[in-house]
Amino acid sequence: MRNWRECDNDENENDKAKHKTWRNKMPILGINTTSKICEVSLKFDNQYKVLKAEKVNVHSDNLLPMIDEILQNNKFVIKDIEGIVVNIGPGSFTGIRVGVVVARTIAQLLNIKIYPVSGLDVCMFKYLTNNPNNVQKIVVMMDALRDEFYTAIYDFRGRLLQDYQILKKADICKIDIRFF
């Protein structure tokens, strides 16, 4: 099998087309360490694979072996990764630090981009994808513990209408989305 980098030096159009096809199959690594369960994902060639840890709250022990496992299971090596998506919260501060440090280290070693995403944005896009014509505004809430919730309000296009907030449970019923 040819390495995609070899195609960069080819001159004819047929090889350039092969390069483009091979390049589209390069994986994007996803890292989520914001919750009790550590997750890694791999998106390549219109496929999406997810691997979840079996134990809770051991992200620093599990993350690198899980990345290795998901790559090996799908016939890739770490050098094949084209970009990294990392969940930057809300969630466990220590978990977020573990995920971001691993993502930054891999990205610096491979000279690839990191795409930070909010877990609230992920929830919104998942909802919007499944209900594209059935929404005016979306309010996303995640439990922040201690009777508080992380919140975000989006329009029907997925644009954030106000900054992320933490609200007390008693204040949630006071949200008036008509003004956003």
Secondary structure by P-SEA (a helix, b strand, c coil): ccccccccccccaaaaaaaaaaaaabbbbbbbccccbbbbbbbcccbbbbbbbcccccccccaaaaaaaaaaaaccccccccbbbbbcccccaaaaaaaaaaaaaaaaaacbbbbbbbaaaaaaaaaaaaccccccbbbbbccccccccccccccccccccccccccccccccccccccc
